[in-house]
Amino acid sequence: VYIRECMLDQVLAPVTEQDIPRHLGERLEEESRIREQRRKDKEEQHLYMKAFIADDNTFRANTEFDFANFDEKDATENRLYVSRILKNQTFGDFKQEIATGLNLPPSGFRLWLMVNRQNRTIRIDIPIPPEDDDSTVDEIRLRYATNQPNLRLYLERASALDEHGVAVFPPQPQQSPVILIFIKLFTPERQEIQ
């Protein structure tokens, strides 16, 4: 850049607040705030984990072979509920947050753990018992899903209520002849799974 010597003081004068356009200042502040938030999130990353919650709608939306697609970037399309939670939060508090977020009564659902199987599919394993409500979500993950960095859960909605209006669920699978079955239908003419 060439400038005239006689304009040197004007061109290289100190920049004042009034010289900076307002929209540019706001943009720089926003970028600085975002950069600071990312730095803070990275520092606190070890304090959080993600919980991926699938339900019957997630199962219906998945047109692949597995139970559900747990890819976070397609969560809305796959009808997957994703939550970022503190590892030291109690499981009971986490369930309360889910109830509020999904507009369900806290006793109207139970959560099942989903695990990787040897054939690399993800399946529903066992319901997390109510006795674990006082455990932290990280303790739940370590107890039931040691090799997973996040929780993958299935939300079972109650289909019946007792005379007091409390949700009734079948007993735990090892104590009951009742089993939970999900069926995928393949239509060869259309090459679709539903």
Disulfide bonds with the S-S distance in Angstrom:
none
